[in-house]
Amino acid sequence: SNKELAARVGLAPSSCHERVRRLTQAGVLRAFHAEVEPRALGIDFDDASHLRVLRTYFPRYIAKYDYAEQAPSSDEDLSRFYTQNSQFSWLDSRALFVLLRAWKPKRIIEVGSGYSSLLIADVNRRFFNGSIEFTCVEPYPREFLKRGVNGIGQLVERQVQELPATEFQRLGPGDILFIEATRMKGSKALALTGQLGDVMKESAQTALSWVRSHAPD
């Protein structure tokens, strides 16, 4: 704050404000940086956990990431994940592969399904013997999802807001709610539908604040 800056440089707040204004107009000060404490927004980035993923999980599991780079056939005939697809590739796919191996979830609900679903299904088959209860929520599924994929337990062809809350209450500690999202221009408004409690509404607003602050990334 201006008051804190004035105390640091030994000036009265009014004098400090005037000097900052003059330096800004003269082009000496070109920008200001604000650092937000994530925990104050209810978000814990958990730096130690991120380092553990990079230093421990990736070296342990990434060698088994052996998917083809290009599609073996047309996308509509797909039965297995390939890396250089148009929507879920490179680091995204490798990170998901590693995290699934490390976290060993019992249940996964994926909202917005497609190429990533093939990857999750393959990990489920190869490394967990199909024990993960994997549900895809996708109102407009691709043909390969409609045909059925070994490793996907259920395909729900509905919009996520149409699902009852009980569908998600089945998730427990260590399970994954995987939401695919697309960045696009909008009205900056958030519409919450359905019978959401106060905690869920607050969580949604917190998530929106986090997304907006990280959109340039």
Salt bridges, closest charged atoms under 4 A:
GLU18 OE2 - ARG21 NH2 2.36
GLU18 OE2 - ARG22 NH1 3.90
GLU37 OE2 - ARG39 NE 3.44
ASP44 OD1 - ARG39 NH1 3.79
ASP66 OD1 - ARG80 NH2 3.62
ASP66 OD1 - ARG126 NH1 3.14
GLU69 OE2 - ARG94 NH2 3.79
ASP122 OD1 - ARG80 NE 3.76
ASP122 OD1 - ARG125 NH2 2.98
ASP122 OD2 - ARG126 NH1 2.95
GLU133 OE1 - ARG107 NE 3.55
GLU133 OE2 - ARG170 NH1 2.15
GLU143 OE2 - LYS146 NZ 3.86
GLU162 OE1 - ARG158 NE 3.87
GLU167 OE2 - ARG170 NH2 3.07
ASP175 OD2 - ARG107 NH1 3.63
